[in-house]
């Protein structure tokens, strides 16, 4: 008895019956067209033509992509299912038509069960009202799905429990139909194995994109904060002796900080919304602006670029820019304002990057040395993905151990050298 009361009065049962009612309204949408088609047919064929046209038109309602999304939403909210969002569209184009056919079958079942339950419920409700009404009026014969004689007086009391039983049966029929659709929903609206694989591939792609954005944000903000710290120190030192240069350093600090904030807002906005980035990524074409910012921090930077940067593929150019940025950031952070030498060489088959700077006291191997941080690890991973060679670490001063841009001055003992060799062709 408790189970019956729960099925009759629970909120889930009410929502399921509402889902059945919505199913009957789905069949009402193409009904006028089905009536017109039946009217044009011979009299004997009209019922069959009407039902066939109604079924075909109802199934056609499930072909638009939005029909599947609406069906999943209604099933989750009214039937209590936990169906995942459809993966149709760009993430799984090969699944569009199979999913549309499954949605058409679902709409046919939804409309059929909803229509049958609604018609039966209407007839039963009429009977449940008519039986006690006829009895209270003194009795008579009433036609409710069959001819029933209702006696007046005490002999007709049975109409009251009969009406209650009919109402209970109507509610239970709606609940049973909702339970049937709840079982069929995962089969017709849920993800099939191929669709689950497509969703997983999409999640992996989004995760890789987020990781790339996080790595780029780390590189960009790390470089900016390092350059800003050095520019602030320069401004403090020159404030009393050379106010003009101090003001120039503060202006550079403001510009770099504003650019960093814009970059931060852009990347965080992408990470929050999950949308694809629209701004073009930085590449070797943006290298002059990066070098100007480093020089603006008061660092002596000698750079030599040989070869045609336009010859470098876009993917290699983007990663190479980040590698140079990380190398310059480390030079600013660990070698104070010591001279830095950068060489970028583009040949037909590969791109060579080399950055050297003298090790200061705090970065010398005999003392604390320079730890390989997450930035250098990320640079090594970038080069590895491009099938190149990467090395970073102390190197003894000599003609073959540091950048030739150092001239005859060298590094004065021990240099820090970062070098990368990246092939420009897959077979290189």
Beta strands, then each sheet from edge to edge (+ up, - down):
strand 1: 139-143
strand 2: 147-151
strand 3: 301-306
strand 4: 340-346
strand 5: 350-358
strand 6: 389-396
strand 7: 414-423
sheet 1: 1+ 2-
sheet 2: 3+ 4+ 5- 7+ 6-
end
